[in-house]
Amino acid sequence: MKVLKKIGITILCLLLICGIGIVCLFHKEYSSLKSLKKVDAYPMYTMDYSADYGLDEFLEKGASNDKELVEFVVNHVMKGLPLSINIPDLGCSTFIAQNKDSGYLFGRNFDMDYSPSVLVKTKPKNGYASVSMVNLGFVGYNEKHLPDTLKDSLVTLAAPYAPLDGMNEKGLAVGVLLIDTKPTNQNTKKVDITTTTAIRLMLDKAKNVDEALELLSSYDMHSSANSCYHFQICDASGKSVVVEYVDDEMKAVYPDKNYQCATNFLLTQPDAEFNFGQDRYQIIDEKLSSTNGKLSKREAMQLLSDCSQEAHKNKQGKISKTQWSCVYDLKNKKVTICVNENYDAKYTISVLE
């Protein structure tokens, strides 16, 4: 009996040691998951991501498609948990305008079918702190499966690799918009990146537009979800550019006015048959032209409301509409968010707090 008792005590001690080891090993992932909070019933969540998502390690090899990205995230971020990333059709609007108070504002509508979202705050050791918006539907969540328990929230650990718009502590902001044309698939023997990892790269490593362009030109771009996209990128100085990929060649489109906007057509080929979103572009352009490119934060959110998409069926037969609207204050490093076209409910979050 004494021997059995000693064996039992030994086993318990070993289990305790293993448990402590697991907690120590994954405590930052646990802290990240515990920080997940539902702030809007649509729903929208916020998350303070304190774990190491390994961007520098990712950039050593990169990924030329979503499958390779998923493999990296599963092995290095998710600790082997299964994951899928799916980015279907989306239609969006962005613009930069001068803030009437001071500085500049970056406006962003994200238009798609039902999209539970999370605003992720990251502070990498070797990069800039940032906030970014992630559609949780892209990593497997839906109306019947949401991250409302610790177990169900595990997949949110992949969120840093699925941003769609965001801003960092230097005031660099970026948003991605769909273009319905041939997917980008560069092959110049550089390290490969995908659409969403390009956003992560810029937010973590670029303090202004020039650095963002230099970074993008240093990698081979591959479109996520076998689609094509362009990026609007702007910084705290008011500089803005729309980056497009035409026949796998990166092109930078600078504004010819004191503001810039983008929707879902190529600014380098505005008359192409596959383009859409000109109606939303016209709404933004006319408003900014009438105000000489200046808006208050309230007016910027109102403009996003004016060019938002009401519920309609998309190509997949799903009900699509504006899922979130963001006004990024590039000087004060704060973002104001409205979800589900509820412009009476605003959430303001700081990059620096």
HELIX and SHEET records of a PDB file:
HELIX    1   1 LYS A    2  LYS A   34  1                                  33    
HELIX    2   2 LEU A   55  LYS A   61  1                                   7    
HELIX    3   3 ASP A   66  HIS A   76  1                                  11    
HELIX    4   4 LEU A  136  VAL A  139  5                                   4    
HELIX    5   5 LEU A  154  TYR A  161  5                                   8    
HELIX    6   6 THR A  195  LYS A  205  1                                  11    
HELIX    7   7 VAL A  209  SER A  217  1                                   9    
HELIX    8   8 SER A  224  ASN A  226  5                                   3    
HELIX    9   9 GLN A  278  SER A  290  1                                  13    
HELIX   10  10 LYS A  297  ASP A  306  1                                  10    
SHEET    1   A 9 LYS A  37  ASP A  40  0                                        
SHEET    2   A 9 MET A  44  TYR A  49 -1                                        
SHEET    3   A 9 SER A 117  THR A 122  1                                        
SHEET    4   A 9 SER A 130  ASN A 135 -1                                        
SHEET    5   A 9 PRO A 163  ASN A 168 -1                                        
SHEET    6   A 9 ALA A 173  ILE A 179 -1                                        
SHEET    7   A 9 CYS A 228  CYS A 234 -1                                        
SHEET    8   A 9 SER A 240  VAL A 246 -1                                        
SHEET    9   A 9 GLU A 249  VAL A 253 -1                                        
SHEET    1   B 5 GLN A 260  ALA A 262  0                                        
SHEET    2   B 5 GLY A  91  ASN A  99 -1                                        
SHEET    3   B 5 TYR A 104  ASP A 113 -1                                        
SHEET    4   B 5 ILE A 319  ASP A 329 -1                                        
SHEET    5   B 5 HIS A 312  LYS A 313 -1                                        
SHEET    1   C 3 GLN A 260  ALA A 262  0                                        
SHEET    2   C 3 GLY A  91  ASN A  99 -1                                        
SHEET    3   C 3 LYS A 294  LEU A 295  1                                        
SHEET    1   D 6 GLN A 260  ALA A 262  0                                        
SHEET    2   D 6 GLY A  91  ASN A  99 -1                                        
SHEET    3   D 6 TYR A 104  ASP A 113 -1                                        
SHEET    4   D 6 ILE A 319  ASP A 329 -1                                        
SHEET    5   D 6 LYS A 334  VAL A 339 -1                                        
SHEET    6   D 6 TYR A 347  SER A 350 -1                                        
SHEET    1   E 2 ASP A 192  THR A 194  0                                        
SHEET    2   E 2 ASP A 220  HIS A 222  1                                        
END                                                                             
